[in-house]
């Protein structure tokens, strides 16, 4: 049985980040979502209890992992190990959209810090 989900049909989730975040896939093994940041928007700095991979689908932005920041653009994969501070910032004038892959699916909540 083939299961499909269209991005535009997924509801915007209510998250601590207060941005457009849409869950696309969730099992005990992994969770996949897509986050869209408008120009000037950012996530809240946080620590996730599982490994996270980000894949930039559209635009460019600044990713912060630990004490490093780097500008990345579309078709770039970024790895963030578990228990490490990370954040995204859209410092451009264009839309930034990226896929978030968490494996395994977190069973504990992320820890949020002040920006």
C-alpha positions, 0 to 999 in steps of 0.5 A: 500500500502506497501512502502519500501526503501533500505538504499543502494539505498538512496543518500548521502545527502549534509549536514553541517556535510559532512558525509554519511547521508541518508534520509529514511523517511520524513513527516510533523510529523517526519524525519528519517535518517541514519548516518554512521561515519568512524573511526575518523569522527564526526558530527559538534556540533549543536542544533536541534529545535526538540526532537531527538532519536538516535538508534545505528545500528552498532559499538560504539561511543561517544555521547555528549548531553548538557555537558555530553559525554558517550560511547554507542554501538549497539542496544542503544537508546539515547534521545536528547531533543530539543534545547540542544547541541548534537554531535557524535564522532566515536573514535573507529577503526570500522564503527559507524552507527546510525538512527536519528529520529526527531519528529516533522520534523524540520521547522527551521534549526539547529544551528551549533557551533565550535567543 
